[in-house]
Amino acid sequence: MVVRRRFASVVRHAALAAGAVSACAVLIATATPAVADSTDLGRLENVELLNGAWSFDKAAVSLGLTYTTTDQRDNQARATAGLYLPAGLPPAGGWPLVVWAHGTIGIGNDCAPSHRPQSERNRSYFNQILDNGYAVLAPDYQGLGTGGNFSYYNTAVESRSVLDAVTAVRGLPVPLSRHWVLIGQSEGAHAVMSAAALYAQNPRYAAGLTGVVATGLRTNPPKSLREMFRASSTGSDNQVGYAGYYLAALEELHPGSVTPYLSEFGRQYVEKAATECLSDLVADAQGRRPAALVADPDNPTPTFESDIRSLVGYQESLVPADVMIGYGTADIDVPPADTPAYGPTLQSHNPWVHVSVTAYTGKDHSGAFLASLPDALDFLHTHLP
């Protein structure tokens, strides 16, 4: 009842600010929320009206949600998400839902994307998604915005954060279609693939997943990350930030597995990684490469590959819906050397779905995401009835 009253108040304020959805807002403000999941995960705890500076131009209403999920040690925890509704009245059956998993922004509490200005790239992409009549649900991942730290690229944390957010939004009296598609870029591509695999294993999650769009996906993390740490590696400036977050996540999960093998600079840098968002963390490196973080760039830690595999692995033979994979041929953030072969491999493991892989010639990591938008819209049109 507390959440219901809070939501009604929020929607009434949103209706004043967004006349295009006022009729809908009045309707949903009087509805009764769904009952929380019996496992107590995905329970909606709070609703707020988001600052317009953190939203998208085409979002008529922007709501912040707080809900229950689990952390990296399977303890119940809180997570946040943004819900962005398009202008106008919903179609019969409700707005079709796009669930957006964001790329690397940081692991510190202040890096939660629902409470930060959206990037120009994301605004361009999601303004068009919203303009085409789709609602957008954007989980922050547990640990971002709710205290503590996010366990970077942690399959369990990402997948549960995404799927519990879908359960939570079903607890709002918002007219949403039962059908939904996952879209993720970079780290978010890993998150949506992880979420799809977990969805296939656990019937408690909200039904209706009909497709997955993944761009900038790191398809062989143990191999590509070992290469990223080598003294001879080249790539974007962001890679040293990614490296710091991976090392911080591994050390947090397995104390003593990383710190003894760091350089003096690496120990200071990994400590900063726990709180600093990506742009600041990269600037702190002053041009250094990931190799500068460890004593032996050819062997970052004695158990590096197995630890990475444990952190990021998901069931590749459990894909419950069609998958669209996209990559840029000029991507130097997540080099796509293994991506062309990954699609056929994924298809062979999952013959009941259709897996496509598209190369965006000459596009870098972010450029490929934007270039994929027309294909993503076509995918949404065919997968969200």
C-alpha positions, 0 to 999 in steps of 0.5 A: 500500500505504501508503494501504491500511494507513493506511485499515485503521487509520483504519477500525478506529478508526472501528469502535470509535467507531461500532458501527452500521457495525462489521461493514461496517468490518471488511469494507472494511478487508480489501479492496484499493483500486482502482488510481489513475487513469493520469493520476495525478489523483484519486490517493488520498494519505492517509486520516484519521479526522476530528474528530467536531466537524467532522462531522454527527450522523448520520455513523457514520464521518467520513473525511478524504481527501487526493488529487491534482488540479490548481491554477489554472495546471494544475500538479498539486496536492493537495486534501482532502475529507470522506467521511461514511458513514451508519449501518448496513450498506450496501445491495446495490450500496453506499451511493448517493453525494451529492457536496456542493460547499460555498458561500463560506467563504473562500479562505485555507488555514484555511477548509477546511470538512472541518476546521471545525465544520459550520454549523447549516444544513448540519448540518440538511440533511446529517443528513437526507441521511445519515439517508436512507441516502446517503453524502456526499463533500464536497471542500474545493476545491484550495487550502483545507487544503493550503497556498496559496490557493483561486482563488475561483469558478475553473471549472477548479479547482472542477470538477477538485476535485470530479471528482478527489475522486470518482475518489479515493474510488473508490480506497477499499475502501468499498462505494459505489454507482457512481451519484452526484448533485452537490448545490451551494449558492451558490458550490457551485452554480457548482461542480457546474454546472462539474463537470457540464460538464467531466464531459461533456467528459472520459471519464476521470472516474468514470462514474455521474453521474445528476443535479445539484441547484443552489441559489442559483446565480449565473446571470449573473456578469458582469452581477450582479457589475458591479451588486453593485459600483455605489454604488447597490447593496443586498444582504447584508453578505456581498457585500463579502466575496464582492467581496474574494474575486473581486478577489483571484482576478482579481489572482492570475491576472492580476497588475496587472489589479486592484490599480491600480484599488482604493481605499486601503481596497480594497488592504488589504481584498483583501490580507486576503481572501487569508487571512481566512474570510468571517465575519471578512472581512465584519466587517473591512469595518465595514458598507462595501459593495463599491463602497468597494473600487474607485476607480470603482464603475461600472467596477471594472477596465477588463477586469472583465466579460471577466475574470469571464467567463473565471474563472467561465464553463462550457459551458452546452450540455454538461449530461449529467444532469437538473438541479434549480435552486432559488432564494429570492425574497428572496435578497439575497446572489445576487439571482435576477433572471435565474434564472427565465429561466435554466432554460428557456435551459439546457433549450433547450441540453440537450434530452436532460435535464430541467431544473427551476426552483423558486422558494421564496417568501419565502426568502433565500439560506440559507433557500432551501437548507433549503427545497429539501431535500424536493425534493432528497430526491425528486430523489435517490430518483428519480436514485440507483437 
